[in-house]
Amino acid sequence: MKIAFFSTQSYDREYFDACNKKHEITYFETALNTDTALLAKGCSAICVFVNDKVTPSVLAVLSENGIKLIALRCAGFNNVDLKTAAELGIKVVRVPAYSPHAVAEHAVAMILTLNRKTHKAYNRVREGNFSLERLTGFDLYGKTVGVIGTGQIGGVFCKIMQGFGCNIVAFDKYPNETLKQTGVVYDTLDNVLMHADIVSLHCPLTTETKHLIRKETLALMKKGAMLINTGRGALVDTKSVIHALKTGNLGYLGIDVYEQEENVFFRNLSESIIQDEVLLRLLSFPNVLITSHQGFFTDEALTQIAKTTFENIEAFENHVSLVNEVKA
Ligand code: NAI
């Protein structure tokens, strides 16, 4: 099948080429939008990533140019207008689980870095500064960790944090009975936010979860608590979070995702003047850690993403049931 890949980086080409047995792939660095959608002309499928906006107008151009399948090489599908895709007869498939460990472990890495300040210690020691001033952390042992969304990633995250000796309180619309048996206690969202020393977000972005963390919910959190978001940027109202950081009510923030990330993430802007004032304000806090959507970025996850994406494409090609189809 002829497939147009959008928003590709060198590592996409490396992992997909290694796994590709028969497809004719064209890699585009550009993101998918109404102007670039035409690049897919002549292909039957496109492959997109988290920040490709598959809007109704983009879908119209894709449909006019013969696209029948959209293969997401990610788990989240909040960036695709599924209703319009269905109306146009375009199927949408995704990679629901490639390595929940990759993202859960990254969330833990963010907690450890923010807490024990290893990023600062690394720089200090390299410059001959062996002082411990202001590097104080806290024991994770015995702390309460609030987990919002206990699916694949949230579930693995709960187990890792239990390994540190943390108490886990969780909120999910569909509590997981197996996790309950391991000691995870489910409660309301408000109670989880009120009792947790660390809150980690692992639910999908939906109309219901947009700005789940905002002024009102931040006000419920313990003073000095840590917030980790490896889910999707818009789970958090960034301006409210900045206010909570300024007042000291929020003690730490670790984000791997950001509301306006499509304008900056995955690119080297080190020689550019960054225009995003909100991001720049976030970067100015000593207790904020930002990574550029790299939670998924392990060798195992990239291999599995390529493998499952081709399986999805081949199932479509062979008219076999699409186990990873997403529908409105
Ligand atoms: P999943 O579908 O296995 O789990 C999501 C959980 O959230 C489910 O248990 C579901 O019941 C729960 N949920 C849904 N709506 C909710 C609500 N309103 N309130 C509370 N809980 C709710 O998904 P998985 O694989 O664990 O991924 C979670 C999210 O992580 C994805 O949707 C994606 O946005 C994000 N992600 C981030 C990556 C990164 O690189 N930073 C990579 C992969 C996923």
Residues whose N, C-alpha, C, O or C-beta is under 5 A from the ligand:
A	BS01	NAI	A75 G76 P96 V103 I148 G149 T150 G151 Q152 I153 G154 F171 D172 K173 Y174 H202 C203 P204 L205 E208 T209 T230 G231 R232 D256 H293 Q294 G295 F296
